[in-house]
Amino acid sequence: MTPQEIERYARHLILREIGGPGQQKLLNAKLLCIGAGGLGSAALLYLAAAGVGVLGVVDDDVVSLSNLQRQVLHDTASVGTLKTKSAATSISRINPGVQCVGHAVRLTNKNAMEIFQSYDLVLDGSDNFDTRYLVNQTCVDLKIPLISAAMSQWEGQIGLYDPSNGGPCYQCVFPQRPAAGLVPSCAEAGIMGALAGVMGSMMAAEAIKLITGAGQPLRGEILIYDALFGETRKLVTSVNLSCKSCKSVK
Ligand SMILES: [Zn+2]
């Protein structure tokens, strides 16, 4: 580490659970974030600040004015530009030592493998079930741990899906997508902006724990945060032996 890096990461270096070896793991880590929306914004800001070596961002959308109420990676001047470009600008402003790789494409089963294969960890901050199942299947196939979060209105949830290390995959826990129209989008249901900050920051914290080996990850657990009542609770999840998605790794 350079003297500048030692100063930049000083508050991590004195943490017993991270220290020099943990910070070095963060500097060497390659993390892919699906979506540079509300969840991705907070997660990417903290992971850039933490010095994660490579931050990949998958998003084919452009910044719109109604995003800015919660997507704090983007600003007013970036309305109309690609989210991957706006993300790269913000990330390099926070930490020029981080390499940001933009993938301005819609994720499909044709391109997912090729995009995912150069990363060690995936964060899913996407907003639809098709993408979540595709992200899960690609992570299962490549044995990449997946931190997935979701939110609506005032409530968010987060879990780690890591079947190659003994936990359930996303599809073990959510075997069937809800019927079309049953789960309203943020545009239809609304969302309290700061909830994206809380849940995205939890994603970053879980990623930092997993990369450095600190503490106990949310493997086989879902943490639910209800902002309206200021409550959290945890659910225990388990491997579904008849899950079609991860049967190859069981
Ligand atoms: Zn499974």
Residues whose N, C-alpha, C, O or C-beta is under 5 A from the ligand:
A	BS01	ZN	C169 Q171 C172 N240 C243 S245 C246
